[in-house]
Amino acid sequence: MTGTEAEFTSIEICAGAGGQAIGLHAAGFRHLALVEIDKHARETLRRNIEARPDWVWEERHCDLSHADATTFEPLEDVKRDGKLLEPEELDLLAGGVPCPPFSHAGKQLGKDDERDLFPRMLHLVEQLRPRAVMIENVRGILDPKFSDYRDYIKAKLQSGTYRADDGSLVTDDGLGYEVCHWGILEASDFGVPQLRPRAILVAIRKDVLKDVKYEWPTSTHEHPVSVVEALGESMKARYEAYYDGPRDQEARTAYARWQARATERHEELEAKDGAGIAPTLVGGSKKHGGADLGPSRAKAAWKQLGVSGLGVANDVETCKKKGSEDRDLFGVDGPMLTVEQAAIIQGFPGDWIFDGGKTAQYRQVGNAFPPPVAEAVGRSIMDVLRAARERDAKS
């Protein structure tokens, strides 16, 4: 498939800075619409689509004008080849619906949380009747306390019984889908140097699936990529900006100290069948101050990797301009991460552009779905869609 063709199309709600979109694009999907409420994240998507030659199809056809998933009406708003999209025409509806309702940090209010967009996602499934559905969330949604809610979601998709709020059992005929898998994938199994388990639901329309077997993604990496391996080059570049200057020796010593500490921690964990991967990055909420690398436990884990988690560093140019190197690079707990380095920890391409100020950029990174994991799931869905198309072409 060339950059100007779209063999398989997708729509994504809650697209964020594009983590899932990048992965699905790499798997072969072309995006008809990316819906995202955050203005900086929307601008991030626009800037990257315009800047990347391999996204030329999206530049011509992808609708970025819709911010609110709760009012998004794809059959009235989205066009393909100049015509409004029709039911059963879309290949994949995807979305990383908000995780706070099911995360421990978000109080786990589940369906009682106003941020719960599962009902909206199901409404869009009913409208669009895409060939496949992919929903990503935190692992907390698979906790025992949400079993009734999971039963409700599965019943709505594939038929079944669930317990209503009043305790009565309700039977639903479903929307004609098969929930092929709802499980956890760990990002570090796919080359992402971070502890980031995500719960992913994959459903295929029954008339598409028929006799085709869906295969859940398997690990692409036998050994996790460590933080020292992932960040080595970018960290060296940050310190090299001070080589051959008044802080030459300090910069060389600080870089060597970080590298030794991160390597030592990796080797220590490797001996215990672990790896020196990063703790889970969090984006934080707009209600709380600036960006940092998460709660106390996460900061302690970063410290063991030679990184200060007390904030996010300026990039090399801004650091020199603002004279923030004492905070950003030479602190007693080690260097802070830049937004670009946090993006590496999430598995973003090195040249992905993030819009907004440093805090806005970091929130986009911290809230993202790692692209390599999205790609693995996208490929598993693509395998079914291709096999189904080939089967139907023969009949």
Secondary structure, 3 states (H helix, E strand, C coil): CCCCCCCEEEEEECCCCCHHHHHHHHHCEEEEEEECCCHHHHHHHHHHHHHCHHHHHHHHHCECCCCCCCCCCHHHHCEECCEECCCCCCCEEEECCCCHHHCCCCCCCHHHCCCCCHHHHHHHHHHHCCCEEEEEEEHHHHCHHHHHHHHHHHHHHHCEEEECCCCCEEEECCCCEEEEEEEEEEHHHHCCCECCEEEEEEEEEHHHHCCCCCCCCCCCCCCCCCHHHHHHHHHHHHHHCCCCCCCHHHHHHHHHHHHHHHHHHHHHHHCCCCCCCECCCCCCCCCCCCCCCCCHHHHHHHHHCCCEEEEEECCHHHHHHHCCHHHHCCCCCCCEEEHHHHHHHHCCCCCCCCCCCHHHHHHHHHCCCCHHHHHHHHHHHHHHHHHHHHHHHHC
